[in-house]
Amino acid sequence: MCDRLYELIDPDLIPENPYLLLTPGPLSTTKGVRSAMLKDWCTWDEDYNNVVQAIRTELVSIGSKTNDYTAVLMQGSGTFSVESALQTLMPDDGHTLLVLANGAYGERMASIAEYASIPVIKQTALEMKTFCLESLEQTLQEHPSITTVAVVHCETTTGVINPIEAIGKIVKKYDKLFIVDAMSSFGGIPIDMDALDIDVLISSANKCIQGVPGFGFMLFKKKVIRQCKGNARSLSLDAYDQWEVMEKGHGKWRFTSPTHVVHAFSEALIELTLEGGVEKRNARYRANQLLLVEGMEALGFECVVERSLQSPIITSFYSPKESHYNFEIFYANLKEKGFVIYPGKVSNIDSFRIGTIGDVYPEDIVRLLDAVKEAIFW
Ligand SMILES: *Cc1c(COP(=O)(O)O)cnc(C)c1O
């Protein structure tokens, strides 16, 4: 477990949040996490580097029981880490990346590849569905130039959870590298990186670990990252270089690091342990989501995603059909009552989303449902 370098501040002295963020990140954090940001810290001395090293060790231990993985932290939002991982993993010699895309984040990985001139093949699925495994197998047979397959675990666009176990089995049957964008699931849904034989997993500070935005991280298989020197087409996003400096400098970042965010994240990891780890956090998120769906269905709302594919992270609901429904007004009414929800992102479907992650508990969902009932003005 990470150590605290400071005394926790009396929670009564920390301001309350104006509203609860029911979004997939940034999300509502605890007072402990916010209080960790009240001091300024040096970016390179030993105390700070020790915090960084403890974070790296803890992140690896959340995903793996072996000594096979290493964590690289990267400044920026989650997308910066996805871009960093793809650039660093894919050499510049015609190796092809297969991206499985059933939403905006899968599509974004394909765009990242195009920007970096990485040859990319995209296999899509409908946004409310997941991928056809036979087609995946066929694509891998037809295109021997594919060396690497990337998939989003929880597609935050819809809330669909993609079956990374089944997908990973096929990827490994054909001996390809396996990249998982677990941005919105790592820390909130158990992921056994050893069993899944994941080569790189990517996530960020402000999702299920419940930190604040400012950096992302990549969990690389050690034997994979060792082969990646010189691949990146970008200096700042070179994950190999960042890793090498973190290893040799025992927790040193190459460039200015988000010191406040790192301390907040360290506190968030302590709180994850105190909550009982990923299983317990997952149980809380599931309880939130089940209560949300039950209550919303009782109010006449309908889910976009079928139950078997629905994650506990975020849920898409069809917008009510009444002609005078207006998302902006609904949103403003809920915000006034202390809840911020999210617009929908499914193409061709009028919908909105409600996240169930962060410092959010079933009691909050009960209050939200009351607020939704009152905000129904149509
Ligand atoms: C949040 C998220 C990202 C990264 O988004 P940023 O806005 O760059 O933080 C990437 N993939 C998924 C699935 C996400 O949920």
PDBQT file of the ligand as one rigid body, heavy atoms in Angstrom, charges set to zero:
ROOT
HETATM    1  C1  LIG A 401     -12.072   8.255 -20.785  1.00  0.00    +0.000 C 
HETATM    2  C2  LIG A 401     -11.696   7.281 -21.837  1.00  0.00    +0.000 A 
HETATM    3  C3  LIG A 401     -10.567   7.484 -22.655  1.00  0.00    +0.000 A 
HETATM    4  C4  LIG A 401      -9.681   8.694 -22.551  1.00  0.00    +0.000 C 
HETATM    5  O1  LIG A 401     -10.352   9.874 -22.660  1.00  0.00    +0.000 OA
HETATM    6  P1  LIG A 401      -9.652  11.240 -22.218  1.00  0.00    +0.000 P 
HETATM    7  O2  LIG A 401     -10.737  12.239 -22.461  1.00  0.00    +0.000 OA
HETATM    8  O3  LIG A 401      -8.485  11.441 -23.084  1.00  0.00    +0.000 OA
HETATM    9  O4  LIG A 401      -9.266  11.084 -20.798  1.00  0.00    +0.000 OA
HETATM   10  C5  LIG A 401     -10.210   6.494 -23.549  1.00  0.00    +0.000 A 
HETATM   11  N1  LIG A 401     -10.930   5.362 -23.660  1.00  0.00    +0.000 NA
HETATM   12  C6  LIG A 401     -12.027   5.144 -22.897  1.00  0.00    +0.000 A 
HETATM   13  C7  LIG A 401     -12.768   3.858 -23.063  1.00  0.00    +0.000 C 
HETATM   14  C8  LIG A 401     -12.451   6.089 -21.975  1.00  0.00    +0.000 A 
HETATM   15  O5  LIG A 401     -13.534   5.861 -21.222  1.00  0.00    +0.000 OA
ENDROOT
TORSDOF 0
